[in-house]
């Protein structure tokens, strides 16, 4: 499909997206590639990442995929430092990865709770903390955090926090 909108000021920007193999994250990878950004995305979905990269094969600036369980903070930090160090900056960090598996409150035990907090919140803090020195080297740094409305609207069978 033809790219009808081109933002020349995004060309060659270093973009990191957590959770980039499907859903909103996948769409962001596709759109930032169309804008000629240098996209790095992290996900646990290896086959989804491969399909996404294959679907973008007509572009010169193919995205780089890093397999990462974002609850493994040590690996997450290592990958962000690798990207920031190789590029000497990070222009955009998008904390998108999440698990929004629906459940009842009775089903949420301590292990389930900890996993959802680590997946949906903890990685956001540590990814941002790690990226800050590299973001400071950018002329126009941005951090974009995706979240849920669960804090605002109490409904049954939503995510835990």
DAWOSUL-V103979 format. One record per residue. N is the residue number from 1. RES is the residue in three letters. PHI is phi in radians with two decimals (NA if undefined). PSI is psi in whole degrees, -180 to 180 (none if undefined). NEAR is the number of other ideal C-beta (glycine too) atoms within 8 Angstrom. Layout:
BEGIN
N/RES/PHI/PSI/NEAR, N/RES/PHI/PSI/NEAR
END
This chain:
BEGIN
1/UNK/NA/140/2, 2/UNK/-1.17/139/3, 3/UNK/-1.52/107/7, 4/UNK/-1.42/-21/3, 5/UNK/-2.13/123/4, 6/UNK/-2.19/125/6, 7/UNK/-1.83/99/6, 8/UNK/-1.06/-26/5, 9/UNK/-1.29/-5/5, 10/UNK/-1.63/-13/9, 11/UNK/-0.97/131/8, 12/UNK/1.18/11/6, 13/UNK/-1.22/141/11, 14/UNK/-1.53/114/15, 15/UNK/-2.08/130/12, 16/UNK/-2.01/131/15, 17/UNK/-2.22/123/15, 18/UNK/-1.54/140/17, 19/UNK/1.23/59/14, 20/UNK/-1.85/5/17, 21/UNK/-1.55/-16/13, 22/UNK/-2.66/168/8, 23/UNK/1.06/-140/6, 24/UNK/-1.06/-41/7, 25/UNK/-1.04/-44/17, 26/UNK/-1.06/-45/12, 27/UNK/-1.08/-38/8, 28/UNK/-1.18/-42/12, 29/UNK/-0.99/-49/15, 30/UNK/-1.03/-47/11, 31/UNK/-1.22/-39/8, 32/UNK/-1.18/-34/15, 33/UNK/-1.11/-44/14, 34/UNK/-1.06/-29/9, 35/UNK/-1.49/6/12, 36/UNK/1.22/29/8, 37/UNK/-1.39/163/14, 38/UNK/-1.74/99/9, 39/UNK/-1.72/133/13, 40/UNK/-2.13/128/13, 41/UNK/-2.31/146/17, 42/UNK/-1.99/140/16, 43/UNK/-2.92/165/17, 44/UNK/-1.65/-11/8, 45/UNK/-1.57/87/8, 46/UNK/-1.08/-46/9, 47/UNK/-1.21/-38/6, 48/UNK/-1.10/-39/11, 49/UNK/-1.12/-43/14, 50/UNK/-1.09/-45/9, 51/UNK/-1.06/-42/8, 52/UNK/-1.09/-48/15, 53/UNK/-1.08/-43/11, 54/UNK/-1.06/-38/7, 55/UNK/-1.22/-16/7, 56/UNK/-1.82/17/12, 57/UNK/-1.11/-16/7, 58/UNK/-1.41/-8/3, 59/UNK/-1.65/147/8, 60/UNK/-1.30/-27/3, 61/UNK/-1.81/64/9, 62/UNK/-1.02/143/9, 63/UNK/-1.22/156/14, 64/UNK/-1.84/130/8, 65/UNK/-1.84/138/15, 66/UNK/-2.20/116/9, 67/UNK/-1.24/124/8, 68/UNK/-2.74/126/12, 69/UNK/-1.45/110/6, 70/UNK/-1.17/-10/13, 71/UNK/-1.36/-12/9, 72/UNK/-1.56/88/8, 73/UNK/-1.07/-38/9, 74/UNK/-1.04/-44/6, 75/UNK/-1.21/-41/9, 76/UNK/-1.00/-49/16, 77/UNK/-1.08/-42/11, 78/UNK/-1.06/-44/8, 79/UNK/-1.17/-44/11, 80/UNK/-1.11/-41/15, 81/UNK/-1.11/-38/9, 82/UNK/-1.08/-49/8, 83/UNK/-1.12/-49/15, 84/UNK/-1.09/-41/15, 85/UNK/-1.17/-43/8, 86/UNK/-1.15/-33/6, 87/UNK/-1.77/-6/10, 88/UNK/1.08/10/7, 89/UNK/-3.02/167/10, 90/UNK/-2.29/130/16, 91/UNK/-1.62/-38/11, 92/UNK/-2.42/129/14, 93/UNK/-2.04/123/13, 94/UNK/-2.04/110/13, 95/UNK/-1.55/94/13, 96/UNK/-1.97/-28/13, 97/UNK/-1.02/139/11, 98/UNK/-2.85/164/9, 99/UNK/-2.16/113/8, 100/UNK/-1.95/35/7, 101/UNK/-0.98/130/6, 102/UNK/-1.51/151/6, 103/UNK/-2.88/168/9, 104/UNK/-1.64/160/7, 105/UNK/-1.08/-31/6, 106/UNK/-1.16/-25/4, 107/UNK/-1.43/-15/7, 108/UNK/-1.51/104/10, 109/UNK/-1.65/-179/6, 110/UNK/-1.07/-41/5, 111/UNK/-1.11/-45/6, 112/UNK/-1.06/-48/11, 113/UNK/-0.99/-52/10, 114/UNK/-1.05/-43/8, 115/UNK/-1.07/-44/10, 116/UNK/-1.21/-38/14, 117/UNK/-1.15/-45/11, 118/UNK/-1.09/-41/10, 119/UNK/-1.25/-45/13, 120/UNK/-1.63/-19/14, 121/UNK/-2.21/-51/9, 122/UNK/-1.02/-44/10, 123/UNK/-1.09/-32/16, 124/UNK/-1.07/-46/10, 125/UNK/-1.09/-51/8, 126/UNK/-1.27/-32/11, 127/UNK/-1.12/-45/16, 128/UNK/-1.15/-46/12, 129/UNK/-0.99/-44/7, 130/UNK/-1.18/-37/11, 131/UNK/-1.32/-21/14, 132/UNK/-0.91/-48/8, 133/UNK/-1.04/-34/7, 134/UNK/-1.38/-35/15, 135/UNK/-1.11/-36/13, 136/UNK/-1.13/-19/7, 137/UNK/-1.50/-9/8, 138/UNK/-1.49/150/11, 139/UNK/-1.39/-19/3, 140/UNK/-2.58/69/6, 141/UNK/-1.29/148/10, 142/UNK/-2.48/140/7, 143/UNK/-2.12/126/11, 144/UNK/-2.10/122/9, 145/UNK/-1.95/124/7, 146/UNK/-1.59/144/8, 147/UNK/-2.59/-177/5, 148/UNK/-1.86/175/10, 149/UNK/-1.70/7/5, 150/UNK/-1.05/-29/10, 151/UNK/-1.20/-23/6, 152/UNK/-1.76/-34/4, 153/UNK/-2.15/113/6, 154/UNK/-1.49/110/4, 155/UNK/-2.35/155/5, 156/UNK/-1.22/154/5, 157/UNK/1.05/41/6, 158/UNK/-1.93/179/10, 159/UNK/-1.21/160/11, 160/UNK/-1.24/-26/10, 161/UNK/-1.75/none/9
END
